Amino acid sequence: MIFTLICKDKPGNVDVRLANRPAHVDYLMALDKAGKLKFAGPFIGEDGKPMGSLVAVEADDRAGAEQIAAGDPYAKAGLFASTEILPWNWVFKAPEGN
């Protein structure tokens, strides 16, 4: 099942995001290599700066998605003010083999 991780940064923490970005990218690349990453990218604020993340992952259940979310270096660094985890059904424009 696909789960979306909707993560909102704590205000004024762009420096935390930038400092942890290489580890975050490595983490996402490892998820991708394991076949668990569907897509990911930052939310952008009106000022043009990142203010959160949207990550879609494949997990057996919510507990698996929670484990993936908790392992993200951004989460470990305390970047996020909130993380919402929701099951998601890719209906339109889904790639083949989804």
Helices and strands as residue ranges (DSSP letters): E 2-9, H 14-33, E 37-44, E 50-58, H 62-71, H 73-76, E 80-88
